[in-house]
Each structure stands twice: as structure tokens, then as C-alpha cells.
Amino acid sequence: MTSEAYDNVVTSATAYDRVLDAGNGIVRLAPAWVPRAFCTPGKRIRLHPDDYFPLGHGRGGIDERWLSSSIRADNGPLTGAYEGLSLVVDPEGALLPFDEFIAHHKDGLIGSRLWERFGAWTMYSKFYDNLMPLPFHVHHSDEKAALVDKVGKPEAYYYSPHMNDNLGMQPISFFGFQPGITRDQVKERLMRFADGGDNRITDLSLGYRTQLGTGWDIPAGVLHAPASICTYEPQSASDVFAMCESWSNNKEVPEELLWKDVPEAHHGDYEFLLDLLDWDKNVDADFVSNRFMNPYPTAGSVADGGTAYVENWIVYRSNSFSAKELTVRPGQTVTITDQDAYGVIFVQGGGTFGAHDAQAATVIRYGQLSQDEFFVSEAAARAGVTITNRSSTDDIVMLKHFGPGNQELGNVG
């Protein structure tokens, strides 16, 4: 196999217009698979069992699927040209780069509020799916990321019951530090990285057992080692990080990942690494009450009584993104309105989604298209998307991810 999942990617203004019009403002997206050399696939993201290592020596296995992504993964010199980037499916056979599709339609796709402020779609979501926990790491703030020509990366987690038939080898996440931990203690553990073996930095942290159907808000600057769960992760559109744990997945983490997004002049500067951390949030004694997320119903779901459908807020503590889980009951047809453009992934059931046939995936081959992922323009969202559940027995369940400042949710800062 080649480094590319698809070989029919084209740029065409005519196709950009035709596809959006044909879908009445809703477009289908191709699966965007992302490998990680330092991870072991948990094999819960519905890729065929034979296809988790399609890219050859040194690339690692596929343990992420990116959703509604207008950016590319940063996986070193062997990264494919479209790795991590969503591709719009043209019914006539081509695939269209999502970043160019957005740039072509501008406010006609994501709405004037987002286009005029950002000039881009500034979030994506992913399924992160590792058999083991990820190394303890941090994502930069906008200020620190700008030093390496990137943007900051707050993120959030939702543990979907529909994506977790097992909890992997360590369903415990480490977040931040125990209250009272000092910078000097953390610096000492970071300096152990170069010695090889385990620098035991999570000795200074706190671990939290996974509760399916709940989630966490992880602002930029907060250290975290996600559990071995298939996790739905809305986040800002960036791939910036510093790995701070030297041992994970029963093997050493390359030291180069500690300095990956540190300016070269600061390589070896542990004080600079410490300054990547939002110290107050890392040692917050009220971390759980400030960061944990239990779902709660949307106002529309409550008003409609929860008979034909149930919609819950599942990510709601960040102004950078938000997310809902929508369940449509068997045999029901509903029309759901939103104020903002959004991406959506079906995780159970099938039927119709606007003008599209839709079906949650069971097994997808690498390079195969699916009918489980879509992007909804602001105009289509406001007009309302009609969803029909064709099953007489099974719910449709979908996860919906929104950009900054969701107008229905309001300011949460």
C-alpha cells in the first residue's frame, strides 16, 4: 500500500459548488486515518483487522480517525500529502480537499460569524484509539504554539459507549498534578527523560478511572495521559505537543518528542518546558468539578419530550468547540435544527440524513469510503436536518462537533 488512502483527490471549483448544492448544504466525508509511531492500535475504530498497519516500517499503526479536519497530521517526513485531512466525497467519483472546499465556500459553508472572525474551520474531532495509555504530554497555548508557527490546542474527551466494546489495557487517565507538587519536582522528572527508561512523571499526577458516557475538558497547558479508551476528542485544529513521559506502551518514548514543538534555541531548556504548563490548572484542587463533564439534555430535546429523539450536550466547557450526542429512536423521522455548522459521525444505526443515505460503519477497509460521516453547512443546520431511522429495533446514534462559540450553548468562559 502507498502512504495515501485515496488516489483520486482533485481540486475543482465546479465540483465544490456541485457537491454542496447536490447535498442541499450537507456533504459526505471520506474516513481520514492517522497512524502514530509511538502508539499501539486498540482496534475499535472499525477499520478492518488486516489494515491497522498499512503504511510500512516506521509509520506505526492507525489508532486515530480524524473527523471534519481541515488540517494535516504532523507525522514527520513520511507523512502523506493528505494525512489527517478530511476529503469531501463527490458523487461523480472524485474526492475534494476539505481545506480547499472551505476556502472556496467561505461563509457559505461555515457561516459569516466564523468566517469573518477566523477565516477557517478551526476545530476537528477524532477517535483516538490506543490499546495502552498515551504518554503524559501537554498541548501548547496559542502564545507558545506561535513560537513554532502553530496554534494552541485545547481539547476534550467523551467516552462513547458505542465505540468501546472493551476498555483496553489501562482504562485510567492521568490529569495534571497533585495539589502541592512543585516546579522543581516536575523539572527533576523531565530531566530524567534523557537517562532512558521510565522518568515516572505520573507519580506526581492523579489517575481517574474511565466512566463511559462521560468526559473531560482539557485546556491547553494541562498535562494529560489519556486512558486506553476509544475516545471521541473535539479539539482545536492543531497537532502541537510535547511528550513529557519517557516510557509508555511498554517501550521508550523518543526524546525528540519531548522537544518536538519547542523552538530549536530552547532545546534542552527545561524551564521553557515548564513554562508550557498552565500551572494553576494543573494543580487545581477542584480539578474534577471544573473539568469533568456529565452529559445533559439540550433545551430542544427537553421541549420535545424525548420520545422521538434525545439530544445531549457532551462537550460544553470550552469556547473553542462543543459537541452533542443525538439519538433517534427506531422508526422515527425528526428534523433537528442548530445555529451553527457542524461535523457529524454516525456510531450506531442507519437511515437517511438530509439528502444522504447514512449508516454507521461496522468494518471499513483502508482506502474504502463509508456513509457514516458528514459536514453540515450553517444554512442547512439552521433550516433543519431531517433524519429518518429506518430500523424498527435499533437507535441511530451520532456525535456532532461544532466550532468556536456555539451560539446555542453561549459563552462558557
C-alpha positions in Angstrom: 0.0 0.0 0.0 1.0 3.6 -0.5 1.2 6.4 2.0 -2.2 7.7 0.7 -5.5 6.1 1.4 -7.0 7.6 -1.7 -5.6 8.3 -5.2 -8.4 10.3 -6.7 -8.1 13.6 -4.9 -8.8 16.6 -7.2 -9.2 20.4 -7.0 -12.2 21.7 -8.9 -14.3 24.8 -8.2 -17.1 23.3 -10.3 -17.1 20.2 -8.2 -17.1 22.2 -5.0 -20.3 24.0 -6.0 -22.0 21.0 -7.4 -21.4 18.8 -4.4 -22.7 21.3 -1.9 -25.8 22.0 -4.0 -26.5 18.3 -4.6 -26.5 17.7 -0.8 -28.6 20.7 0.0 -25.8 22.1 2.1 -24.7 18.7 3.6 -21.6 16.9 2.2 -20.2 13.4 2.9 -16.7 13.0 4.1 -14.2 10.1 3.5 -12.6 8.4 6.5 -9.3 10.2 7.4 -7.0 7.6 9.1 -3.9 8.7 11.0 -1.0 6.5 12.2 1.1 7.2 15.2 4.6 5.6 15.5 4.5 5.7 19.3 1.1 4.0 19.8 -0.5 0.5 19.6 -3.9 0.4 17.9 -6.8 -0.6 20.1 -8.7 -1.8 17.0 -12.0 -0.2 18.0 -12.4 2.4 15.2 -14.0 -0.1 12.9 -11.0 -0.4 10.5 -10.6 -3.9 9.1 -8.3 -6.0 11.3 -5.8 -6.5 8.5 -5.5 -2.8 7.8 -4.2 -1.3 11.0 -0.6 -1.3 9.8 -0.9 -0.3 6.1 1.9 2.2 5.8 5.1 0.2 6.2 8.1 0.3 8.6 8.5 3.2 10.8 5.0 4.7 10.4 3.3 2.8 13.2 -0.3 1.6 13.4 -3.5 3.5 12.8 -5.1 4.4 16.1 -6.8 7.7 15.1 -9.6 8.7 12.7 -9.9 12.4 12.2 -13.3 14.0 11.7 -14.2 17.2 9.9 -10.5 18.0 9.7 -9.2 21.0 7.7 -5.6 20.3 8.8 -3.0 17.7 8.1 -1.2 15.5 10.6 2.4 16.3 11.6 3.9 12.8 11.5 7.4 13.6 10.2 9.0 13.5 6.7 7.0 10.4 5.7 3.6 12.0 6.3 1.2 11.6 3.4 0.1 14.7 1.5 -3.5 14.3 2.8 -2.8 12.5 6.0 -5.4 13.7 8.6 -7.2 16.0 6.2 -10.9 15.3 5.5 -11.9 14.8 1.9 -15.3 15.6 0.6 -16.9 12.8 -1.5 -18.0 13.9 -4.9 -20.8 11.5 -6.1 -19.2 11.6 -9.5 -16.2 9.8 -8.2 -13.6 12.3 -7.0 -12.5 13.4 -3.6 -12.1 17.1 -2.7 -9.7 18.5 -0.1 -11.8 19.8 2.8 -9.5 22.8 3.5 -9.9 24.0 -0.1 -13.6 23.3 0.0 -13.9 25.6 3.0 -11.8 28.3 1.4 -13.9 28.1 -1.7 -17.3 28.4 0.0 -16.2 30.6 2.9 -19.2 31.9 4.9 -21.5 29.9 2.6 -20.3 26.8 4.4 -19.3 27.7 7.9 -21.3 30.9 8.3 -20.3 34.6 8.4 -19.7 34.6 12.2 -16.8 32.0 12.0 -15.5 33.0 8.6 -15.2 36.7 9.4 -13.5 36.0 12.7 -11.2 33.1 11.8 -11.2 32.7 8.0 -11.1 29.0 8.6 -12.7 26.0 10.3 -10.6 26.0 13.5 -11.5 22.7 15.1 -11.7 19.0 14.3 -12.6 15.9 16.2 -11.1 12.5 16.3 -11.5 9.0 17.5 -8.3 8.3 19.5 -8.0 4.5 19.9 -4.9 3.2 21.7 -4.6 -0.2 23.3 -2.5 1.3 26.1 -2.4 4.7 27.7 -0.8 7.6 25.8 2.3 9.2 27.3 1.8 12.1 29.7 2.0 15.1 27.4 0.9 18.7 27.0 -0.5 20.8 24.2 0.6 24.4 23.9 -1.3 27.6 24.4 -1.7 29.9 21.4 1.2 32.1 22.7 3.6 29.2 23.0 2.5 27.5 19.8 3.0 30.7 17.8 6.7 30.3 18.5 6.8 27.3 16.2 4.2 28.8 13.7 1.3 26.8 15.1 -1.9 27.5 17.1 -2.7 26.2 20.5 -4.6 23.1 21.2 -7.3 22.8 23.9 -9.2 19.5 23.6 -12.0 17.5 25.2 -12.8 13.8 25.7 -16.1 11.9 25.5 -16.1 8.2 26.2 -18.7 6.8 23.8 -20.2 3.5 25.0 -20.8 2.7 21.3 -17.1 2.8 20.5 -15.9 0.7 23.4 -16.6 -3.0 23.5 -13.5 -3.2 25.7 -11.5 -0.7 27.8 -8.0 -1.6 26.7 -5.1 -2.4 29.0 -5.2 0.7 31.3 -8.6 2.5 31.5 -7.2 5.2 33.8 -6.3 8.7 32.7 -3.8 10.9 34.4 -4.5 14.6 34.5 -2.4 17.5 35.9 -0.5 17.2 39.2 -1.4 16.5 42.8 -2.0 19.8 44.7 1.2 20.9 46.3 3.6 19.5 43.7 6.3 22.0 42.8 8.0 23.1 39.6 11.3 21.7 40.9 9.8 18.2 41.4 8.4 18.3 37.8 11.7 19.6 36.4 13.6 16.7 38.0 11.3 14.2 36.3 11.6 15.9 33.0 15.4 15.9 33.3 15.3 12.1 33.8 13.9 11.7 30.3 17.4 11.7 28.8 18.5 8.9 31.1 16.3 6.4 29.4 13.7 4.1 31.0 10.8 5.5 32.9 11.0 9.0 34.3 8.0 8.3 36.5 6.4 11.7 36.0 2.9 10.3 36.5 3.9 9.6 40.1 3.2 13.3 40.6 -0.2 13.2 38.9 -3.6 11.8 39.8 -5.3 8.9 38.0 -9.0 8.8 37.1 -10.9 5.6 36.2 -12.9 5.8 33.0 -16.7 6.2 33.2 -18.3 5.5 29.8 -20.8 8.1 28.8 -18.9 11.0 30.4 -15.9 13.1 29.5 -13.3 15.7 30.4 -12.3 19.2 29.4 -8.5 19.6 28.9 -7.4 23.2 28.3 -4.1 24.0 26.6 -1.3 23.7 29.1 -2.8 20.9 31.2 -0.7 17.7 31.2 -2.6 14.5 30.5 -2.1 10.8 29.7 -5.4 9.6 28.1 -6.6 6.1 29.1 -6.6 3.1 26.8 -10.1 4.0 25.7 -11.5 4.7 22.2 -12.1 8.4 22.9 -14.1 11.0 20.9 -12.0 14.1 21.1 -13.2 17.5 19.8 -10.2 19.9 19.8 -8.7 22.9 18.1 -7.2 22.4 14.7 -3.6 21.9 15.6 -1.1 19.0 16.1 1.2 20.6 18.6 2.5 18.8 21.7 5.4 18.0 24.0 5.7 14.4 25.3 6.8 14.6 28.9 6.8 10.9 29.9 9.7 8.8 28.7 8.1 5.3 29.0 4.7 4.3 27.5 3.2 1.3 25.7 5.9 -0.8 27.3 8.6 1.0 25.4 10.7 4.2 25.5 9.3 7.4 24.0 11.8 9.0 21.7 13.4 12.1 23.4 12.8 14.1 20.2 9.1 14.1 21.0 9.8 16.0 24.3 11.3 18.8 22.2 9.0 18.3 19.1 7.3 21.7 19.2 9.9 23.7 21.2 11.9 26.3 19.3 15.4 24.9 18.5 17.1 27.6 20.6 15.3 26.2 23.6 16.1 22.5 23.1 17.5 21.3 26.4 15.8 24.2 28.3 13.7 22.6 31.0 12.4 25.9 32.3 10.9 26.6 28.9 9.2 23.2 29.0 7.8 24.1 32.5 6.5 27.4 31.1 4.4 25.4 28.6 2.2 24.4 31.6 -0.8 26.3 32.9 0.4 25.7 36.5 -2.8 26.8 38.3 -5.0 24.4 36.2 -2.5 21.5 36.6 -2.6 21.7 40.4 -6.2 22.8 40.8 -7.7 21.2 43.9 -11.1 21.4 42.2 -10.0 19.8 39.0 -12.9 17.3 38.9 -15.6 19.9 39.4 -14.0 22.3 36.9 -13.1 19.8 34.2 -15.4 16.7 34.4 -18.4 16.6 32.1 -21.6 14.7 32.6 -24.0 14.9 29.7 -27.1 16.9 30.0 -30.1 17.4 27.6 -30.3 20.2 25.1 -33.2 22.7 25.5 -34.7 21.4 22.3 -34.6 17.8 23.4 -36.3 18.7 26.7 -39.0 20.7 24.9 -39.8 17.9 22.5 -40.2 15.4 25.3 -37.5 12.8 24.5 -39.9 10.4 22.7 -38.7 10.5 19.1 -35.2 11.6 19.9 -32.8 12.5 22.7 -30.0 15.0 22.3 -27.4 15.7 25.0 -24.6 18.2 25.4 -21.4 16.0 25.9 -18.7 18.7 25.4 -19.6 22.1 26.8 -16.8 23.7 28.9 -14.8 25.3 26.1 -15.4 28.3 23.9 -13.2 26.7 21.2 -15.5 23.8 20.4 -18.5 21.9 21.6 -20.3 18.6 20.9 -23.6 16.8 21.2 -24.8 13.2 21.1 -28.1 12.7 19.2 -30.1 9.5 19.5 -33.1 9.0 17.1 -35.4 6.3 18.1 -36.4 3.3 15.9 -38.9 4.1 13.1 -38.8 7.9 13.8 -38.3 10.8 11.5 -37.2 14.0 13.1 -36.0 17.4 12.0 -33.2 18.9 14.1 -32.1 22.5 13.9 -28.8 24.0 15.0 -27.5 27.5 14.9 -24.0 26.6 13.7 -22.2 24.5 11.1 -21.1 21.1 12.4 -19.5 17.8 11.6 -21.2 14.6 12.4 -20.3 10.9 12.7 -22.8 8.0 13.0 -21.8 5.4 15.6 -24.9 3.3 15.6 -27.7 2.6 13.2 -28.7 3.9 9.8 -31.3 5.6 7.6 -31.2 9.0 5.9 -29.5 12.2 6.9 -30.9 15.0 4.9 -30.5 14.0 1.2 -27.9 11.4 2.1 -28.1 7.7 2.9 -26.3 7.2 6.2 -25.1 4.1 8.0 -22.7 3.6 11.0 -19.7 1.6 9.9 -19.0 -2.0 11.0 -15.8 -2.7 9.2 -14.0 -0.3 6.8 -11.1 -1.3 4.6 -8.2 1.2 4.4 -9.0 3.3 1.3 -12.7 2.4 1.3 -15.4 5.1 1.5 -18.1 5.0 4.1 -21.6 6.5 4.7 -21.1 7.5 8.4 -19.5 11.0 8.3 -20.9 14.3 7.1 -20.4 18.1 7.4 -23.5 20.3 7.6 -23.3 23.9 6.5 -24.6 26.7 8.7 -27.6 27.3 6.4 -28.6 23.6 6.4 -28.2 23.4 10.1 -30.5 26.4 10.6 -33.0 25.1 8.1 -33.1 21.8 10.0 -31.7 18.4 9.0 -34.4 15.7 8.6 -33.2 12.3 9.9 -35.1 9.1 9.3 -34.3 5.9 11.3 -35.3 3.0 9.0 -34.8 0.4 11.7 -37.7 -1.0 13.8 -35.3 -2.1 16.5 -32.1 0.0 16.7 -31.5 3.6 17.6 -29.5 5.9 15.4 -26.7 7.5 17.5 -24.5 10.2 16.2 -21.9 12.6 17.6 -21.9 16.2 16.4 -18.9 18.6 16.7 -19.1 22.4 16.5 -16.6 25.2 16.0 -15.9 28.1 18.4 -18.5 29.9 20.4 -21.6 27.7 19.8 -24.5 30.2 19.7 -26.9 27.8 21.3 -24.6 27.0 24.2 -23.5 30.5 24.8 -20.3 31.8 26.4 -18.8 29.3 28.8 -15.7 31.2 29.8 
